[in-house]
């Protein structure tokens, strides 16, 4: 920019729009919450820059010059564009979204979260699609690199860049086939430990919080198999004598959709006679998306889907099964 070029001042465009709309220095000043004297100085500056009087006295009023009339719509357009450019990004019309969101979650999210997500999207944002990935990526770097938009589940990574919101709390219950010996008579820690168990861990771990709780009673369980999928573990429990753990709603909360899936498989659900820490299911995202309107809609939709009484996601959505990952 040379020394003779005018300095671009957005405030001048806003003042010009107000003056050309009001045809009055006083009314334009009131519109912009400034004094008539300040607005009069701004009009003088505009006249010098544009080399046109813009507004001229005609009796008790001021009328626009031909140049002012030619600039009126253009000035209004510039001000509208400035307003859109500088307004918060939270406002978005979901109906106008044309996006594919990539979510990373536990395997059962397809059977749990997806139905309610799709129901809400069909109603509010029919142009939105979802890609749900298994937990094969390290979530922190994947969020940072943009490979995933949202992680849903038991958030166990510590990354100062990651924004985390807790959504629902769950407890673990035992699931066994009909006629299983544990379903008959009082379930004690000793009887529970003596049964054959299946655990679910994407990292292949045999132990978790349940084993810690058993050790406090000097008890140990036998884990026959470790599976990466909770649905696979429930299917195995329905067809054998192994015991699997199922995330269920906390007392007083809406029923867990995952427990309904277990019941569909014919499994009996039993309260575990041990003190186990609750599972906290949340969502994590990179802070660059915090103010983005489309991502805010996504987070709100996941939040509603997880907390809806009939949501297919409230339970498992990342409940890492035995509590181990």
Backbone bond lengths (Angstrom), bond angles and torsions (degrees), N, CA, C in turn:
res aa  C-N    CA-C-N  psi(-1)  N-CA   C-N-CA  omega(-1)  CA-C   N-CA-C  phi
1 X - - - 1.466 - - 1.527 108.56 -
2 X 1.311 117.32 129.51 1.467 120.76 179.90 1.520 110.26 -82.73
3 X 1.346 115.50 169.03 1.463 119.67 -177.71 1.514 112.35 -69.01
4 X 1.344 117.38 -15.50 1.468 120.21 -179.31 1.527 112.54 -93.11
5 X 1.351 118.25 -9.86 1.457 120.53 179.60 1.519 109.71 -74.74
6 X 1.380 117.41 141.75 1.464 119.60 178.06 1.525 110.65 -69.78
7 X 1.337 116.14 143.88 1.459 120.74 176.25 1.525 108.74 -74.24
8 X 1.338 115.95 130.93 1.456 119.79 -179.72 1.524 108.87 -74.04
9 X 1.327 116.47 123.95 1.464 122.43 -177.87 1.517 107.73 -131.82
10 X 1.332 116.56 110.05 1.464 120.38 -178.74 1.521 111.36 -61.66
11 X 1.331 117.09 -30.54 1.456 119.60 179.99 1.528 111.58 -63.63
12 X 1.345 116.80 -31.52 1.469 119.30 177.18 1.526 110.72 -65.55
13 X 1.314 117.17 -39.77 1.463 120.08 178.73 1.526 110.36 -64.15
14 X 1.331 116.31 -39.93 1.467 119.84 179.54 1.527 110.12 -67.02
15 X 1.340 116.28 -41.18 1.472 119.61 178.50 1.521 110.92 -65.89
16 X 1.324 117.35 -41.58 1.467 120.61 178.94 1.522 110.57 -60.84
17 X 1.318 116.67 -42.84 1.467 120.46 178.72 1.525 110.47 -61.00
18 X 1.330 117.39 -44.02 1.466 120.23 -179.65 1.525 111.31 -65.73
19 X 1.324 117.96 -42.84 1.471 121.27 -179.90 1.523 111.39 -63.99
20 X 1.325 116.61 -42.65 1.461 119.49 -178.24 1.529 111.94 -73.70
21 X 1.320 116.58 -23.59 1.462 119.39 177.61 1.527 111.33 -82.26
22 X 1.345 117.30 -35.78 1.463 121.02 -173.85 1.529 113.49 -95.07
23 X 1.348 117.71 -23.53 1.479 121.68 -176.02 1.523 110.72 56.01
24 X 1.323 116.44 31.43 1.460 120.51 -177.34 1.522 108.82 -158.23
25 X 1.339 115.91 130.53 1.456 120.28 176.84 1.526 110.32 -65.59
26 X 1.337 116.03 -40.83 1.471 120.02 -177.83 1.522 111.62 -65.22
27 X 1.349 115.96 -47.60 1.478 119.01 -178.87 1.530 110.93 -68.42
28 X 1.332 117.40 -36.92 1.467 119.78 177.77 1.526 110.44 -64.16
29 X 1.352 116.00 -38.65 1.458 119.80 178.15 1.531 111.02 -63.73
30 X 1.338 116.58 -42.99 1.460 120.59 178.80 1.534 110.63 -63.79
31 X 1.318 116.35 -39.56 1.471 121.12 -179.50 1.528 110.96 -61.88
32 X 1.334 116.63 -37.30 1.462 120.67 -177.12 1.527 112.64 -99.51
33 X 1.337 116.53 9.02 1.464 122.08 176.82 1.532 111.53 56.93
34 X 1.326 115.39 48.29 1.454 121.00 175.87 1.519 108.30 -133.14
35 X 1.313 117.20 -179.82 1.467 119.96 -177.76 1.528 110.76 -90.23
36 X 1.345 117.35 153.00 1.473 119.75 176.01 1.522 112.36 -57.69
37 X 1.347 117.57 -35.76 1.462 119.50 179.50 1.533 111.08 -63.92
38 X 1.329 116.80 -42.88 1.465 120.29 178.73 1.524 110.93 -65.39
39 X 1.331 116.48 -39.05 1.457 119.32 179.09 1.523 110.64 -68.30
40 X 1.315 117.00 -36.06 1.466 120.51 177.33 1.528 110.54 -62.78
41 X 1.327 117.30 -40.20 1.464 120.23 177.03 1.524 111.13 -65.99
42 X 1.326 116.44 -36.84 1.464 119.84 178.74 1.526 110.52 -66.63
43 X 1.339 116.78 -40.07 1.466 120.06 177.24 1.522 110.09 -61.61
44 X 1.324 117.25 -41.48 1.462 119.81 178.40 1.526 110.72 -61.47
45 X 1.317 115.81 -39.92 1.472 119.19 179.77 1.521 110.71 -66.57
46 X 1.323 116.93 -41.14 1.464 120.43 177.61 1.524 111.20 -62.72
47 X 1.310 116.48 -39.40 1.464 119.71 178.63 1.527 111.19 -61.76
48 X 1.343 115.84 -39.36 1.462 118.99 179.15 1.525 111.42 -67.69
49 X 1.330 116.66 -42.99 1.467 120.29 -177.53 1.521 111.04 -67.49
50 X 1.337 116.07 -45.07 1.466 120.45 -175.49 1.533 113.21 -88.37
51 X 1.349 115.16 -8.61 1.471 120.44 179.43 1.536 111.23 53.55
52 X 1.340 112.97 46.90 1.464 120.60 179.11 1.521 107.34 -154.57
53 X 1.348 118.81 141.75 1.477 120.26 -179.60 1.522 113.99 -67.38
54 X 1.332 117.97 -21.40 1.469 124.05 176.40 1.528 112.82 66.07
55 X 1.311 119.02 -61.60 1.466 122.94 177.14 1.524 107.98 -125.24
56 X 1.324 114.96 131.06 1.467 119.64 -179.81 1.517 109.12 -126.68
57 X 1.333 114.98 151.69 1.458 121.21 -177.53 1.515 110.39 -71.14
58 X 1.352 116.14 134.07 1.472 122.53 174.02 1.521 105.91 -138.17
59 X 1.326 115.15 90.76 1.462 119.85 -175.42 1.511 109.78 69.82
60 X 1.357 116.77 -125.98 1.457 121.97 -179.18 1.534 112.47 -89.00
61 X 1.322 117.28 0.63 1.473 120.01 -177.05 1.526 109.88 -123.47
62 X 1.319 114.58 174.49 1.457 121.38 174.12 1.517 108.50 -118.27
63 X 1.308 116.45 139.92 1.469 120.94 -178.10 1.531 108.13 -121.66
64 X 1.359 116.58 148.80 1.462 119.88 -178.92 1.527 111.75 -78.72
65 X 1.302 114.36 148.83 1.460 119.86 174.52 1.530 108.45 -79.97
66 X 1.336 117.78 167.03 1.473 119.61 176.15 1.530 112.48 -54.91
67 X 1.350 116.15 -38.77 1.480 118.09 178.71 1.520 110.55 -64.46
68 X 1.317 116.92 -38.95 1.458 120.62 179.21 1.523 111.09 -63.99
69 X 1.332 115.66 -42.50 1.465 119.51 177.99 1.524 111.14 -61.33
70 X 1.349 116.11 -38.47 1.464 119.95 179.61 1.520 111.72 -68.61
71 X 1.332 116.99 -28.54 1.466 121.07 -177.37 1.525 113.53 -88.53
72 X 1.332 117.27 -14.70 1.464 120.53 -169.06 1.534 112.23 -58.24
73 X 1.327 117.56 -52.13 1.463 119.92 -177.06 1.530 111.17 -68.40
74 X 1.326 116.37 -37.14 1.459 120.10 179.17 1.525 110.93 -64.56
75 X 1.343 116.47 -40.83 1.460 119.80 178.33 1.526 111.04 -64.31
76 X 1.337 116.37 -41.05 1.466 119.86 178.96 1.525 110.87 -64.08
77 X 1.336 116.81 -38.63 1.470 120.60 178.90 1.518 111.08 -64.80
78 X 1.341 116.61 -42.01 1.463 120.48 179.04 1.524 110.49 -61.54
79 X 1.326 117.37 -42.90 1.466 120.67 -178.90 1.522 110.68 -66.14
80 X 1.332 117.03 -39.83 1.467 119.34 177.08 1.525 110.59 -63.44
81 X 1.323 116.83 -40.70 1.463 120.53 179.17 1.526 111.04 -64.86
82 X 1.342 116.17 -40.68 1.462 119.60 176.89 1.528 111.02 -61.47
83 X 1.326 115.45 -41.79 1.464 119.48 179.44 1.516 111.82 -62.00
84 X 1.345 116.35 -42.21 1.466 119.87 179.02 1.520 110.83 -67.73
85 X 1.360 116.03 -39.12 1.455 120.26 -178.28 1.521 111.84 -65.08
86 X 1.332 117.02 -39.06 1.457 120.95 -172.67 1.521 113.57 -100.35
87 X 1.321 117.74 3.53 1.467 119.45 179.59 1.525 109.87 -82.33
88 X 1.340 118.32 155.35 1.464 120.90 178.09 1.519 110.53 -59.01
89 X 1.322 116.33 149.33 1.458 120.47 -177.47 1.510 113.74 -84.15
90 X 1.342 117.99 4.84 1.456 119.87 -174.95 1.518 112.65 -70.86
91 X 1.329 117.03 -27.62 1.456 119.63 -176.27 1.519 109.44 -79.81
92 X 1.298 115.79 120.88 1.459 120.86 178.46 1.522 107.46 -150.31
93 X 1.303 115.26 144.84 1.462 120.26 176.47 1.520 107.20 -93.59
94 X 1.331 118.64 107.30 1.469 119.56 -177.92 1.522 112.81 -55.97
95 X 1.332 116.83 -32.23 1.466 119.30 -178.48 1.521 111.96 -62.33
96 X 1.340 116.64 -23.41 1.454 119.87 -179.29 1.513 114.28 -94.11
97 X 1.336 118.13 -0.96 1.461 120.82 -178.22 1.525 110.79 -71.03
98 X 1.311 115.89 137.87 1.459 123.17 173.13 1.519 105.97 -130.62
99 X 1.330 116.67 80.10 1.453 121.39 -170.75 1.520 110.84 -138.74
100 X 1.329 114.66 154.60 1.457 122.18 169.02 1.526 107.71 -116.86
101 X 1.311 116.75 119.30 1.459 122.04 -179.98 1.526 109.09 -99.86
102 X 1.335 115.82 134.33 1.459 121.48 178.59 1.523 108.72 -104.00
103 X 1.337 115.04 120.47 1.453 122.04 -179.54 1.519 108.75 -114.02
104 X 1.317 117.30 143.03 1.461 121.48 173.08 1.513 108.07 -115.01
105 X 1.332 115.79 127.95 1.458 120.25 -175.44 1.513 109.80 -156.15
106 X 1.311 115.54 172.17 1.450 121.32 177.07 1.522 110.24 -63.20
107 X 1.325 115.93 162.24 1.459 120.37 -170.52 1.522 113.43 -59.97
108 X 1.338 117.45 -33.87 1.454 118.03 -174.90 1.519 112.84 -78.42
109 X 1.334 117.23 -0.83 1.450 118.43 179.24 1.519 110.84 -60.81
110 X 1.336 117.00 -28.63 1.457 119.06 178.54 1.508 111.72 -64.53
111 X 1.337 115.99 -36.84 1.455 119.86 179.78 1.509 112.09 -87.04
112 X 1.341 116.59 -16.42 1.455 119.87 -173.91 1.516 112.52 -107.79
113 X 1.319 117.50 -62.51 1.461 120.86 -173.38 1.519 113.20 -78.70
114 X 1.327 117.42 -39.55 1.463 120.81 -171.18 1.531 114.24 -56.50
115 X 1.339 120.62 -43.60 1.467 118.27 -178.28 1.527 113.94 -58.17
116 X 1.341 116.65 -43.43 1.463 118.87 -179.43 1.524 111.30 -72.40
117 X 1.340 116.80 -35.91 1.464 119.94 175.27 1.520 110.51 -59.32
118 X 1.325 116.42 -46.16 1.463 120.48 -178.83 1.525 111.16 -65.70
119 X 1.319 116.45 -38.31 1.468 119.02 179.56 1.527 110.47 -62.27
120 X 1.315 116.36 -45.67 1.462 119.94 -179.95 1.522 111.20 -67.64
121 X 1.340 116.88 -39.26 1.465 119.72 -179.54 1.528 111.07 -66.64
122 X 1.312 118.04 -40.79 1.468 119.62 178.35 1.520 110.89 -59.54
123 X 1.320 116.23 -36.68 1.456 120.30 -177.21 1.523 112.17 -78.38
124 X 1.333 116.88 -36.53 1.468 120.00 -171.32 1.524 114.04 -109.77
125 X 1.328 117.36 -35.02 1.467 120.63 -173.25 1.524 109.55 -142.33
126 X 1.323 117.59 73.34 1.468 120.25 -175.22 1.518 114.15 -63.79
127 X 1.348 118.15 -15.09 1.460 120.49 178.86 1.510 113.96 -87.61
128 X 1.337 117.34 3.69 1.465 121.63 -176.79 1.533 110.15 -96.24
129 X 1.336 115.22 138.74 1.464 122.13 173.65 1.531 108.54 -122.89
130 X 1.332 114.89 158.60 1.465 120.14 -179.47 1.524 109.75 -124.37
131 X 1.322 115.00 137.23 1.461 122.05 171.49 1.530 106.62 -116.06
132 X 1.326 116.54 114.51 1.459 120.47 -177.15 1.517 108.47 -105.46
133 X 1.325 115.42 118.62 1.455 121.52 -178.19 1.515 110.24 -102.45
134 X 1.332 115.16 148.66 1.457 119.72 172.70 1.524 108.75 -70.20
135 X 1.303 116.43 173.08 1.462 121.24 -174.62 1.526 111.21 -83.70
136 X 1.333 115.94 54.15 1.457 119.29 -178.08 1.524 112.97 -93.70
137 X 1.326 117.66 -11.12 1.458 121.36 -178.71 1.520 110.69 -105.50
138 X 1.325 116.38 147.84 1.460 120.31 171.56 1.520 107.06 -71.93
139 X 1.319 116.11 115.29 1.460 120.36 -165.36 1.521 113.49 -62.32
140 X 1.338 117.84 -42.01 1.465 119.82 -177.26 1.514 112.67 -55.78
141 X 1.349 118.94 -58.29 1.461 120.01 177.69 1.529 113.37 -62.70
142 X 1.340 117.52 -35.01 1.464 119.90 -179.13 1.525 111.38 -66.48
143 X 1.332 117.20 -37.17 1.461 120.83 175.38 1.520 110.19 -67.18
144 X 1.323 115.63 -43.11 1.468 120.44 -178.25 1.534 111.01 -65.00
145 X 1.343 116.54 -39.35 1.461 120.56 -177.51 1.520 113.34 -82.41
146 X 1.330 117.14 -8.01 1.452 120.08 179.74 1.513 114.22 82.90
147 X 1.341 117.75 12.01 1.465 119.32 177.68 1.524 111.46 -73.43
148 X 1.320 116.66 -26.30 1.463 120.70 172.30 1.521 108.20 -131.79
149 X 1.325 116.35 149.81 1.458 121.77 -179.96 1.522 111.85 -92.09
150 X 1.334 116.16 -29.50 1.463 119.51 -173.75 1.519 108.60 -154.73
151 X 1.323 115.85 135.50 1.463 121.41 171.43 1.519 107.30 -104.27
152 X 1.325 115.84 134.97 1.461 121.01 -179.76 1.513 107.88 -126.66
153 X 1.306 117.07 128.68 1.452 119.82 177.79 1.509 112.10 150.67
154 X 1.319 115.05 -153.15 1.457 121.44 176.53 1.525 106.35 -86.38
155 X 1.322 116.58 101.16 1.462 121.89 -172.52 1.519 108.28 -78.09
156 X 1.345 115.73 111.15 1.468 118.78 -175.23 1.516 113.09 -117.17
157 X 1.334 118.79 0.91 1.456 119.17 179.33 1.525 109.32 -94.62
158 X 1.312 115.82 144.56 1.458 121.51 179.79 1.520 107.70 -106.70
159 X 1.290 116.82 108.83 1.458 122.44 -178.43 1.520 107.03 -137.66
160 X 1.332 118.03 115.45 1.472 119.36 -177.02 1.524 113.54 -60.65
161 X 1.333 117.26 -19.82 1.451 119.55 179.49 1.522 112.56 -80.11
162 X 1.324 116.60 -20.64 1.463 120.77 -171.15 1.526 111.51 -83.60
163 X 1.323 115.49 133.63 1.458 121.54 172.24 1.528 108.35 -92.00
164 X 1.327 117.20 131.69 1.462 121.29 -177.21 1.523 109.26 -127.46
165 X 1.311 115.43 136.64 1.469 121.49 174.83 1.520 109.01 -128.00
166 X 1.323 117.09 125.44 1.457 121.01 176.25 1.524 109.39 -77.36
167 X 1.337 115.30 139.25 1.461 119.79 -173.85 1.525 112.92 -115.81
168 X 1.318 117.21 -56.44 1.470 120.36 -177.63 1.520 109.62 -140.98
169 X 1.325 115.33 153.85 1.458 121.74 173.81 1.508 110.18 -109.16
170 X 1.320 117.49 143.07 1.456 122.69 -177.44 1.524 110.12 -131.74
171 X 1.314 116.41 160.11 1.456 121.60 172.62 1.526 107.35 -123.42
172 X 1.312 115.97 162.03 1.454 119.79 -179.70 1.528 109.86 -99.44
173 X 1.335 115.75 137.77 1.463 122.08 172.51 1.520 107.94 -124.72
174 X 1.301 116.17 161.70 1.464 121.15 179.44 1.525 109.34 -92.47
175 X 1.330 116.43 142.56 1.467 121.85 178.27 1.523 108.64 -122.60
176 X 1.329 115.84 128.11 1.472 121.39 -179.93 1.519 109.06 -136.31
177 X 1.326 115.64 161.51 1.466 120.67 177.99 1.528 109.97 -71.11
178 X 1.346 118.44 157.33 1.465 120.60 173.97 1.540 109.85 -59.51
179 X 1.296 115.66 137.69 1.458 119.97 -179.53 1.505 114.60 84.59
180 X 1.309 117.57 1.36 1.462 120.39 177.72 1.529 109.48 -63.96
181 X 1.329 117.96 141.86 1.484 119.71 -178.99 1.523 113.78 -55.17
182 X 1.345 117.92 -32.77 1.462 119.15 -179.31 1.527 112.47 -66.96
183 X 1.338 117.02 -20.09 1.461 120.47 -178.32 1.523 111.62 -78.23
184 X 1.312 117.21 -9.01 1.464 121.70 -178.92 1.528 109.86 -109.23
185 X 1.316 116.57 126.87 1.456 121.04 176.80 1.517 112.60 81.58
186 X 1.336 116.19 172.80 1.469 120.76 -178.55 1.527 110.80 -61.36
187 X 1.321 115.62 138.25 1.462 120.95 178.89 1.528 108.21 -96.21
188 X 1.314 115.36 108.97 1.462 120.83 179.90 1.526 109.58 -102.00
189 X 1.342 117.89 161.89 1.461 119.49 175.92 1.524 112.54 -55.48
190 X 1.337 117.27 -38.65 1.465 120.29 -178.69 1.531 111.00 -65.89
191 X 1.323 117.92 -45.26 1.464 120.51 178.82 1.522 110.47 -64.46
192 X 1.317 115.74 -39.26 1.458 119.45 -179.81 1.530 110.70 -64.29
193 X 1.334 116.94 -43.33 1.463 120.45 -179.09 1.524 111.39 -67.40
194 X 1.319 117.78 -31.26 1.464 121.30 -176.48 1.527 112.88 -73.28
195 X 1.317 117.52 -16.50 1.462 120.51 -178.62 1.526 110.65 -74.84
196 X 1.322 115.24 163.40 1.467 121.47 176.67 1.526 108.63 -85.22
197 X 1.328 117.61 135.70 1.459 121.33 -172.11 1.520 112.35 -121.71
198 X 1.335 114.67 151.66 1.458 122.56 167.48 1.527 106.66 -118.38
199 X 1.312 117.12 136.04 1.455 120.18 175.66 1.519 108.95 -114.54
200 X 1.316 114.48 161.03 1.453 121.15 178.99 1.511 108.38 -121.62
201 X 1.310 116.08 121.71 1.455 121.37 178.77 1.518 108.70 -156.10
202 X 1.306 116.13 126.66 1.465 118.77 179.10 1.521 110.95 -72.30
203 X 1.323 117.19 -14.52 1.463 120.53 178.06 1.527 112.30 -100.18
204 X 1.316 117.17 5.06 1.458 120.61 175.81 1.507 115.34 77.01
205 X 1.325 117.71 21.59 1.462 120.80 -177.01 1.530 111.50 -81.01
206 X 1.318 115.63 140.07 1.461 121.37 179.89 1.525 112.43 -88.98
207 X 1.308 118.05 -21.60 1.461 120.57 -173.28 1.521 111.31 -120.07
208 X 1.331 114.06 161.54 1.454 120.36 -179.78 1.517 109.82 -164.79
209 X 1.338 117.40 -162.98 1.473 121.05 -178.96 1.527 113.81 -57.33
210 X 1.335 117.68 -30.78 1.459 119.49 178.73 1.532 110.72 -62.28
211 X 1.317 116.98 -39.79 1.464 120.33 -180.00 1.529 111.06 -67.85
212 X 1.325 116.42 -34.66 1.463 120.18 175.80 1.525 110.20 -62.82
213 X 1.346 115.93 -43.62 1.467 119.96 179.62 1.527 111.08 -65.35
214 X 1.333 117.17 -39.39 1.467 120.01 178.33 1.525 111.47 -65.70
215 X 1.342 116.63 -38.17 1.474 119.54 -178.18 1.517 111.53 -63.31
216 X 1.331 118.00 -26.90 1.459 120.72 177.85 1.523 111.67 -67.50
217 X 1.353 115.34 -17.78 1.474 120.81 175.68 1.525 110.30 -105.45
218 X 1.348 116.76 14.35 1.465 121.98 -176.92 1.528 111.15 58.26
219 X 1.313 115.80 37.93 1.458 121.71 -179.73 1.521 109.93 -120.37
220 X 1.336 115.60 152.77 1.456 121.87 176.74 1.525 107.87 -138.07
221 X 1.280 117.55 144.51 1.461 121.26 178.21 1.525 110.00 -105.86
222 X 1.325 115.57 163.66 1.460 121.11 176.00 1.529 108.23 -107.18
223 X 1.317 115.07 119.04 1.455 121.27 177.12 1.518 108.12 -98.16
224 X 1.325 116.53 115.35 1.462 121.05 -177.30 1.519 112.85 -82.00
225 X 1.318 116.23 -32.03 1.460 118.71 -174.58 1.528 108.76 -153.25
226 X 1.322 115.19 146.51 1.462 122.04 173.30 1.526 106.87 -114.71
227 X 1.326 115.99 128.38 1.467 121.14 179.96 1.528 109.50 -119.38
228 X 1.335 117.14 151.34 1.467 119.60 179.44 1.514 113.39 -85.34
229 X 1.330 117.73 -7.71 1.461 121.29 -173.21 1.514 110.67 -123.96
230 X 1.324 115.80 133.19 1.459 119.53 178.40 1.521 111.34 -69.76
231 X 1.323 117.25 -37.76 1.459 119.77 178.78 1.523 111.02 -64.08
232 X 1.341 116.23 -37.78 1.464 119.58 176.81 1.520 110.73 -64.24
233 X 1.322 116.83 -38.96 1.466 120.15 179.38 1.524 110.77 -65.46
234 X 1.318 117.57 -41.35 1.458 119.89 178.63 1.524 110.79 -65.93
235 X 1.327 116.90 -38.73 1.464 119.96 178.33 1.518 110.80 -64.04
236 X 1.338 116.47 -41.59 1.464 120.00 177.68 1.519 110.67 -63.67
237 X 1.334 117.18 -41.81 1.463 120.27 179.34 1.522 111.34 -63.29
238 X 1.332 116.84 -33.82 1.467 120.15 179.99 1.522 111.72 -70.57
239 X 1.350 116.81 -19.67 1.466 120.43 -174.59 1.519 113.31 -113.28
240 X 1.326 117.16 6.39 1.468 119.55 -177.79 1.521 108.95 -152.54
241 X 1.330 115.82 -171.33 1.458 120.15 -179.08 1.522 112.94 -96.24
242 X 1.319 118.94 9.29 1.459 119.57 179.34 1.530 109.63 -74.14
243 X 1.307 114.66 154.57 1.462 122.24 177.15 1.516 108.30 -106.64
244 X 1.327 117.52 133.53 1.462 120.16 173.92 1.523 109.08 -122.18
245 X 1.313 114.85 161.38 1.449 120.37 178.60 1.526 109.52 -101.92
246 X 1.322 115.20 143.33 1.461 121.83 -177.64 1.526 108.35 -128.87
247 X 1.330 118.39 130.40 1.469 119.78 174.69 1.523 110.68 -70.83
248 X 1.307 115.62 131.35 1.464 121.32 -179.08 1.520 108.93 -130.59
249 X 1.320 115.18 164.34 1.462 119.71 -179.38 1.523 110.80 -67.19
250 X 1.330 114.76 150.89 1.453 119.79 173.67 1.525 110.15 -68.52
251 X 1.310 118.62 156.17 1.467 120.21 178.65 1.524 111.87 -54.32
252 X 1.331 115.81 134.18 1.457 121.05 179.77 1.507 114.60 88.95
253 X 1.342 117.16 -10.13 1.462 120.47 179.92 1.525 109.68 -91.96
254 X 1.345 115.37 171.60 1.459 120.13 177.68 1.525 109.74 -64.36
255 X 1.345 117.45 150.71 1.468 119.81 179.50 1.518 111.42 -56.43
256 X 1.332 114.85 145.80 1.450 120.44 -179.99 1.514 110.03 -80.90
257 X 1.339 117.71 125.58 1.461 119.59 177.15 1.520 112.42 -58.83
258 X 1.331 118.27 -32.70 1.459 119.19 179.94 1.513 111.43 -65.69
259 X 1.319 117.35 -36.20 1.465 118.30 177.42 1.522 110.08 -65.49
260 X 1.343 117.52 -32.08 1.462 119.28 175.62 1.519 110.38 -65.98
261 X 1.352 116.64 -36.14 1.463 119.52 175.90 1.522 110.25 -63.99
262 X 1.335 116.84 -39.83 1.464 120.02 178.15 1.526 110.56 -63.44
263 X 1.320 115.99 -40.81 1.455 119.57 179.34 1.525 111.09 -67.51
264 X 1.336 116.54 -32.67 1.466 120.17 176.27 1.526 110.73 -62.13
265 X 1.333 116.47 -34.21 1.462 120.71 176.67 1.522 112.14 -76.71
266 X 1.331 116.89 -1.88 1.458 120.96 179.92 1.506 114.23 86.26
267 X 1.322 117.86 12.00 1.459 121.08 -177.28 1.526 111.29 -78.21
268 X 1.314 115.53 146.44 1.460 122.33 171.74 1.525 107.92 -92.39
269 X 1.320 116.72 136.52 1.460 121.50 -179.88 1.522 109.29 -105.46
270 X 1.329 115.80 128.75 1.457 121.68 -175.41 1.519 109.88 -125.35
271 X 1.324 115.73 139.61 1.463 119.69 173.87 1.521 109.34 -69.80
272 X 1.309 116.16 135.13 1.457 121.93 -179.04 1.534 108.49 -82.01
273 X 1.321 118.51 128.75 1.480 121.10 -176.04 1.528 112.34 -82.24
274 X 1.328 116.36 45.56 1.460 121.75 -178.94 1.520 108.28 -143.66
275 X 1.331 115.64 155.64 1.453 120.71 175.85 1.534 108.84 -86.24
276 X 1.317 116.37 110.24 1.459 121.16 179.92 1.527 109.09 -115.26
277 X 1.316 117.70 142.88 1.468 119.38 177.42 1.521 110.31 -66.93
278 X 1.322 117.61 142.56 1.474 119.27 178.07 1.523 110.48 -69.49
279 X 1.315 114.98 155.87 1.456 121.27 173.75 1.526 108.59 -92.72
280 X 1.298 116.40 135.16 1.458 121.07 175.78 1.517 108.50 -108.50
281 X 1.318 115.47 120.34 1.459 121.32 179.38 1.526 108.03 -100.04
282 X 1.300 115.96 130.02 1.461 120.51 -178.93 1.505 111.89 -140.28
283 X 1.319 114.48 -173.24 1.467 119.77 174.52 1.520 108.17 -133.20
284 X 1.325 115.37 148.33 1.461 121.72 -177.67 1.517 109.11 -130.79
285 X 1.345 115.41 143.55 1.459 120.35 179.18 1.520 109.28 -149.41
286 X 1.332 116.12 164.61 1.456 120.30 178.02 1.528 108.68 -81.33
287 X 1.341 118.01 142.41 1.466 119.82 -174.96 1.530 114.68 -63.23
288 X 1.327 118.66 -16.89 1.466 117.67 178.46 1.525 111.63 -66.25
289 X 1.346 116.81 -16.69 1.461 120.52 179.92 1.523 112.87 -96.08
290 X 1.330 117.87 -3.63 1.464 120.51 -171.28 1.526 112.02 -57.00
291 X 1.327 117.98 -44.84 1.469 121.33 -176.25 1.514 113.32 -94.14
292 X 1.334 118.14 -1.62 1.463 120.56 -178.46 1.525 110.05 -71.41
293 X 1.322 116.39 129.21 1.457 120.74 -175.14 1.515 113.19 -62.14
294 X 1.332 117.59 -43.05 1.456 120.54 -179.15 1.533 110.71 -65.37
295 X 1.323 116.48 -40.62 1.469 119.28 -179.50 1.523 110.74 -71.10
296 X 1.315 117.07 -33.68 1.470 119.63 175.24 1.527 110.16 -62.09
297 X 1.333 116.62 -40.05 1.469 119.55 176.84 1.519 109.47 -63.15
298 X 1.333 117.64 -43.19 1.462 121.27 179.36 1.522 110.65 -58.83
299 X 1.331 117.10 -48.62 1.463 119.87 -178.57 1.520 111.19 -63.13
300 X 1.322 116.47 -41.39 1.460 119.74 179.74 1.526 110.53 -64.68
301 X 1.326 116.96 -37.59 1.465 120.75 -179.47 1.524 110.40 -68.35
302 X 1.329 117.56 -42.40 1.465 120.22 176.39 1.526 110.09 -62.72
303 X 1.325 115.92 -41.68 1.472 120.95 179.40 1.535 109.95 -58.66
304 X 1.325 116.43 -48.02 1.470 119.91 -179.20 1.521 111.39 -67.46
305 X 1.337 116.65 -38.01 1.464 119.75 -179.65 1.523 111.41 -64.61
306 X 1.333 116.45 -39.22 1.459 119.74 -178.88 1.523 112.62 -72.39
307 X 1.308 116.07 -30.54 1.460 119.41 -174.80 1.518 113.32 -97.51
308 X 1.325 116.89 -5.88 1.468 119.44 179.51 1.521 109.44 -68.17
309 X 1.352 117.69 140.05 1.462 120.17 -178.96 1.516 113.21 -55.63
310 X 1.359 116.76 -34.02 1.463 119.56 -178.08 1.512 111.62 -103.45
311 X 1.333 117.11 10.68 1.459 119.09 -175.83 1.504 110.29 -63.46
312 X 1.319 115.33 136.81 1.446 119.03 178.99 1.495 111.14 -77.97
313 X 1.319 117.76 2.44 1.445 117.85 -175.16 1.483 114.86 -110.17
314 X 1.317 119.18 -20.75 1.450 120.09 -168.30 1.497 114.24 -47.26
315 X 1.303 121.60 -32.68 1.427 118.93 -176.17 1.465 114.56 -87.27
316 X 1.257 117.65 -68.29 1.435 119.60 -160.98 1.498 115.39 -84.14
317 X 1.191 113.98 -41.23 1.435 119.12 177.72 1.486 114.63 -2.16
318 X 1.142 124.16 45.91 1.422 123.71 176.53 1.474 111.21 115.32
319 X 1.319 118.08 1.52 1.427 117.89 177.16 1.500 106.35 -60.66
320 X 1.294 116.07 112.32 1.451 118.00 -173.17 1.491 107.60 -84.84
321 X 1.321 107.41 55.05 1.409 116.35 157.65 1.508 113.49 59.88
322 X 1.291 122.60 -115.54 1.442 124.22 -178.34 1.503 111.56 -64.83
323 X 1.310 116.48 -5.01 1.432 119.74 -171.65 1.501 109.97 99.11
324 X 1.326 118.71 -8.40 1.447 117.99 177.97 1.510 110.11 -100.98
325 X 1.315 116.43 152.22 1.449 121.56 180.00 1.517 109.25 -126.09
